[in-house]
Amino acid sequence: MLTLETSIENLTKVGKTVASRLQNLGIFNVLDLLNYYPFRYDDFSTLKKIKDLQPGDIATVKGKIELLANKRSFKKKMFITECFLSDETGSIKATWFAQPFIAKVLKNGDEVYFSGKVDGDLFNHYLKNPSYEKVSDQTTHTARLVPIYAATEGISQKQLRFLIKQALSVVDLIEDDLPEQIKTFWQLIDLTRALKQIHFPENKAELEQARTRLKFNELLGWHLQNILLKKDVQESLAAPIQFNEEQTKKLVNNLSFQLTDAQRKSAWQILIDMAKTKPMNRLLEGDVGAGKTVVAALAIANAGLNGFQSALLAPTEILAFQHFLAFKEILGPLNLNVALLTRSKGQVFNTADNAPTTLSKAKLLKTIANGEIQLVIGTQALLEDKVIFNKLGLAVIDEQHRFGVEQRQKLREKSGDPATTPHFLSMTATPIPRTLALTWYGDLDISVLDELPPDRKKPITQLFSPNKRNQAYEFILEKIKEGRQAFIICPLIEESDKLGVKSATEEYQKLKEEIFPQLNIGLLHGKLKPKEKDRIMAEFAGGQTDILVATSVVEVGVNVPNASVMIIESAERFGLAQLHQFRGRVNRSRHQAYCLLFTASQAEKSLNRLNTLVNCYDGFKLAEEDLKQRGAGNLLGLQQSGVWNFKLASFADTNLLEQTKKAADLIASDYPEFMQRLKDTTVIHPE
């Protein structure tokens, strides 16, 4: 007897090989099958008579099979299966390639549905590789809206539909615990009906209702988890960290620049939060180059001056090392010990010393546990169980969207005192419109750095057509001779004829062999191993590489002040917010920065959008425009973040976002049993 927990191996026509392939899709049991939604549908619901078919039609015809036979292609020696399908209005030929088994499945005289596209011309048209199914009351592959799933090698669409039909036999075992008041008020269908209709919709109206209900569930879950997170923080205790005015002023006066008003305001908000007995849970959101590191340093300094340790978690070794050097300079006037802990490095310095000392991992872990280190900067190595803090008062995460909640929770649990939770500061350089940020970061208070240092020059941004490429190369060479460095960003790793856009490997080879053979050129992309990425970035940051050809991996977390020129290939393929992030990589110093956007597109919409970037340098305004044009999923980079696995919903569903926020607030206040059940049975923000 099937249950929701029944292993996939126990289903009909599933052996170990098929089970292994399904597991590669994340399908391990019946419930996983039910939650494996189609990504699109073939509309074969239109039933036509054979005489009415026209080339290009996508339709379903019903008739009887005649003259069914296999034959071999003379040239390619491939099996071709052919037959004629006849109804009362005429007949049409159907052809399948390399599927000889069809002649065993279907027989002459069978009454069937054929669904697919009509090929050929007006006088000789036929059905090419149509889907087929014997006539019955319940069709699966034809004569309906047919679901299409993300598949893998060795798993066909027919197999997936067959297995999901089996799973749907026990869909009623899924408990729909959404309160009736919520379903009635927002006119939502039952969960079981939604699951049936998302897989095999009776019509488009039923499909839309199913999508709405399942999207509602996903967005509601997001809001409810944020409420639980916020409640958990509010119920926790933190050790108060008092503001040391004298030493903080000393630190600020020693800076080589003046703080902006936005930095002062944000730093004050953070310091006030840290003085409370409730843990701070704040996001510091700032445009590229707005000075988040200095604001975080003021918080870290006050923690150290109060006898507490701080931990700063960075997504990459190169960024961790950049922070290590930056904090040495910023915290110079204070007597604080700062450590770097990554998989490959263990170093420590006192801010008053000249050079860091390399320690063994064992020695470094011991000094952290003893409380001798006031600030530990590191990668995910910080989260390992063997890293024990003596008195962790402040946890800081840079580029926080690169980490899941479980990772952030691990850091929170390292206070050294089970009765208290560290204050928590997240940082992100991704500018997000405030209305969306309040939803996306619903469990966090938000501080915004919305101004750049006064001496920072705006990057000169220009739009180029491909015929100006040599001019751009000459400009790069000129700047490199002046001592600067350059980025060249490409949308793809490998060449793609289908997309017709530049790839990083293609551009790297061309530059290295033809354009700049005299220069040192590096290549960076997401398929490289972490150590290789760090080596390449370290060489670029150290000035050994003149030009770095890269994909979007350089979007965040790369600080090379000497790089002042960036070329972005096929710029129309990126969103405004992402392009602005790229541009920020060459706006890290007092050198004039240049961003050259190349596009072969002649589409008015694309050109207008790129010209918006040329004329605007405000990341928040660009994010607002991106939200209007491309949706929140693109803006936030949800495809890469891994923060929340929405299958159907996105933050572009603005109406549903508002509705589910209201529903979440109502459930949190009026349905305590529901909230307790959610807290007991779910993983917060599953990765």
C-alpha positions, 0 to 999 in steps of 0.5 A, spaced: 500 500 500 502 506 498 504 512 503 507 519 502 513 516 505 513 510 500 520 509 497 521 511 489 524 504 488 517 501 491 513 504 485 511 500 479 516 500 473 521 503 478 528 499 479 534 501 482 537 504 475 531 508 474 530 510 482 538 512 482 536 517 476 530 520 480 534 521 486 538 525 481 532 529 480 531 530 488 525 525 488 526 519 493 519 518 495 512 519 493 511 526 497 517 528 493 513 526 486 507 530 488 512 536 489 515 535 483 511 540 479 511 541 471 515 547 469 511 548 462 505 545 459 504 543 452 497 545 450 494 539 446 487 540 449 484 543 442 481 537 438 481 538 431 478 534 425 484 531 420 481 536 414 482 542 418 489 541 420 494 546 417 502 546 417 504 549 424 498 547 428 499 544 435 493 540 436 490 533 437 487 529 432 482 522 434 482 517 429 484 509 427 491 507 425 492 504 418 498 501 415 503 502 421 510 499 419 517 500 421 522 501 415 529 503 415 532 509 412 537 508 406 542 513 408 542 513 416 540 506 417 535 509 422 528 506 423 523 510 421 516 508 424 510 510 419 502 510 419 496 513 417 491 516 422 484 516 419 477 520 421 471 521 418 474 527 414 480 524 411 487 521 413 494 524 415 501 521 415 505 520 422 512 519 422 517 517 428 524 517 428 528 511 431 522 509 435 521 502 432 518 500 439 512 504 437 510 498 432 509 493 438 505 498 442 500 500 437 496 496 432 492 497 426 485 499 427 487 502 434 483 508 436 488 513 438 489 520 440 495 523 436 498 530 439 503 534 436 505 539 431 503 539 424 509 539 419 510 540 411 507 544 407 499 546 405 499 540 400 503 535 403 503 535 411 504 530 416 505 529 424 512 529 426 514 525 432 507 526 435 505 524 442 500 518 442 495 515 446 489 510 446 482 513 446 480 512 454 476 517 459 482 519 462 488 521 457 495 523 460 500 524 454 495 527 449 488 531 448 489 535 454 494 540 457 500 535 458 505 537 463 512 537 461 517 536 467 525 537 468 528 531 466 534 527 466 538 522 462 534 516 462 528 518 464 522 520 459 516 525 460 512 519 459 515 515 465 515 521 470 507 522 468 506 515 469 509 515 476 506 522 478 499 518 476 501 513 481 503 518 487 496 522 486 492 516 488 495 517 495 494 525 495 489 525 499 493 523 505 497 530 505 494 534 510 491 541 508 492 545 515 491 552 512 486 555 516 479 555 513 478 562 514 484 564 510 482 559 504 475 562 504 478 569 505 483 569 499 479 564 495 484 558 495 482 551 493 484 545 497 491 543 497 489 536 494 485 539 488 491 544 487 496 538 487 492 534 482 491 540 477 498 542 477 500 536 474 494 534 470 490 540 469 483 540 466 483 546 463 487 553 464 482 556 469 484 550 474 491 550 472 491 558 474 487 556 481 492 551 482 498 555 481 495 561 485 494 556 491 501 553 491 504 560 490 500 562 496 503 556 500 510 558 498 510 565 500 506 564 506 511 559 508 517 565 507 513 570 511 511 565 517 519 563 517 521 570 518 516 571 523 518 565 527 526 568 526 524 575 529 520 572 535 526 567 536 531 573 536 526 577 541 525 571 546 533 571 546 538 574 551 544 578 549 550 581 553 549 588 552 555 592 549 556 599 551 558 605 546 565 607 548 565 614 545 572 616 547 575 610 543 570 610 538 572 618 536 579 616 536 578 611 531 574 615 527 579 621 527 584 616 525 581 615 518 584 618 512 577 620 510 570 623 513 564 618 514 558 620 510 552 622 514 549 615 512 555 611 515 554 615 521 547 614 522 547 607 520 553 606 525 549 609 531 543 605 529 547 599 530 551 601 536 544 603 540 542 596 538 548 592 541 547 596 548 540 592 549 539 586 552 536 583 546 540 581 540 541 586 535 538 583 528 540 588 523 542 588 515 547 593 513 545 595 506 549 599 502 551 601 495 558 598 492 563 603 495 559 606 500 563 604 506 560 598 510 566 595 512 568 601 516 561 601 519 562 594 521 569 596 524 566 601 529 561 595 531 567 590 532 571 595 535 566 597 541 565 589 542 572 588 543 573 594 548 567 591 552 571 585 552 567 581 547 569 577 541 567 578 534 566 573 528 566 576 521 564 571 516 566 572 508 564 567 502 571 567 499 578 566 502 580 572 498 575 576 501 576 574 508 584 576 506 582 583 504 578 584 510 584 582 514 588 587 511 583 592 511 581 591 519 588 592 520 588 599 518 582 601 520 583 598 527 590 601 528 589 606 534 586 600 538 590 594 542 586 589 539 588 582 536 585 580 529 585 573 526 584 570 519 582 563 519 580 559 513 581 552 510 588 554 508 590 560 512 591 561 520 594 568 521 594 573 527 596 580 528 595 585 533 593 592 530 599 596 533 604 591 530 607 591 523 606 584 520 601 578 521 604 572 524 602 565 521 600 560 526 598 553 526 591 551 526 591 548 533 595 554 536 590 559 533 584 555 535 587 555 542 588 562 542 580 563 540 578 559 545 582 562 550 579 569 548 586 572 546 583 574 539 578 580 539 576 579 532 576 572 527 575 573 520 574 567 516 570 563 511 565 557 512 571 554 516 569 559 522 562 554 522 566 548 524 565 545 531 572 545 533 572 553 532 570 555 539 569 562 542 570 564 549 565 570 549 562 571 542 558 578 542 558 580 535 557 576 529 558 579 522 556 576 515 559 579 509 555 578 502 549 575 507 545 572 501 551 567 500 549 564 506 543 560 508 540 561 515 542 554 518 549 557 517 548 563 520 544 560 526 551 556 527 555 562 528 549 565 533 550 558 537 558 560 538 557 565 543 561 561 549 555 562 553 549 558 552 544 563 556 546 569 551 546 570 543 551 574 539 548 580 536 548 579 529 550 584 523 549 582 516 551 586 510 550 586 503 552 590 497 546 588 493 541 594 493 534 592 494 528 597 494 525 598 501 519 595 499 522 589 497 527 589 502 522 589 508 519 582 505 525 579 503 529 580 510 522 580 514 526 578 520 531 584 520 532 591 521 535 595 516 540 600 515 541 603 509 548 607 506 545 611 500 551 615 499 558 614 497 564 618 499 565 625 497 571 624 494 569 618 490 568 620 482 562 617 478 564 611 473 564 614 466 559 609 463 559 608 455 555 604 450 559 601 445 557 597 438 561 591 436 565 595 431 568 600 436 572 594 439 579 596 437 578 603 440 576 599 447 582 595 446 587 601 445 583 604 451 585 598 456 592 598 453 593 606 455 590 605 462 594 599 463 601 603 461 598 608 466 599 602 472 591 600 472 588 594 471 582 591 467 576 587 468 572 584 462 566 580 463 562 575 459 555 572 460 558 565 459 563 560 460 563 556 454 562 558 447 554 558 445 552 558 437 545 558 439 545 564 444 550 568 439 554 571 445 561 572 447 564 566 452 569 568 457 574 562 455 573 564 447 575 572 449 581 569 454 584 565 448 583 571 443 586 576 448 592 572 450 594 570 443 592 575 438 590 582 442 595 583 448 600 577 448 605 582 451 600 582 457 598 577 463 591 575 462 587 571 467 581 567 467 575 566 472 569 562 472 564 558 476 567 551 474 574 552 477 575 549 484 575 554 490 583 554 491 584 555 483 579 561 484 582 564 490 589 563 486 587 567 480 583 573 484 590 573 489 594 574 483 589 579 480 589 583 487 596 583 487 597 586 481 601 580 477 595 580 472 593 586 468 586 583 465 582 579 468 576 575 464 571 573 468 563 571 468 559 574 473 563 570 479 566 577 480 559 581 481 560 581 489 566 581 494 572 583 489 576 589 492 581 591 487 582 598 488 587 598 482 582 596 477 579 602 473 576 599 467 571 594 465 568 591 459 562 588 459 560 583 453 553 582 451 551 587 456 543 586 454 543 579 457 544 582 464 540 586 469 541 593 471 542 591 478 547 586 476 551 591 471 551 596 477 554 591 481 559 589 476 561 597 475 562 597 482 568 593 482 572 598 478 570 604 483 574 602 489 579 608 489 580 615 487 582 613 480 577 615 475 573 608 473 570 607 466 565 602 464 564 600 457 558 596 455 558 592 449 551 590 445 550 587 438 542 588 440 538 593 436 532 592 440 529 599 443 527 596 449 534 593 451 538 600 448 533 604 453 535 600 459 542 600 458 542 607 457 539 608 464 545 605 467 549 610 462 545 616 466 544 613 473 549 611 478 544 610 484 544 603 485 537 603 489 534 607 483 537 602 478 534 596 483 527 600 482 527 600 475 530 593 474 524 590 479 519 594 474 522 591 468 525 584 470 522 582 476 524 580 483 527 574 482 532 577 477 534 583 482 535 578 488 539 573 484 534 567 487 537 562 481 544 563 485 542 564 492 540 558 494 536 561 500 529 559 499 527 554 494 521 557 491 518 552 485 513 556 483 512 563 486 517 569 486 518 576 489 515 579 482 508 576 485 507 583 488 500 582 489 500 575 492 506 578 497 502 583 500 496 578 501 501 572 504 504 578 509 497 579 511 495 572 512 502 571 515 500 576 520 493 574 522 495 566 523 501 569 527 496 572 532 490 568 531 492 561 530 498 559 536 497 552 535 499 552 527 505 556 529 507 551 534 506 546 529 510 550 524 516 551 529 516 544 531 516 540 524 519 545 519 527 547 517 527 554 517 529 557 510 531 550 508 537 551 503 
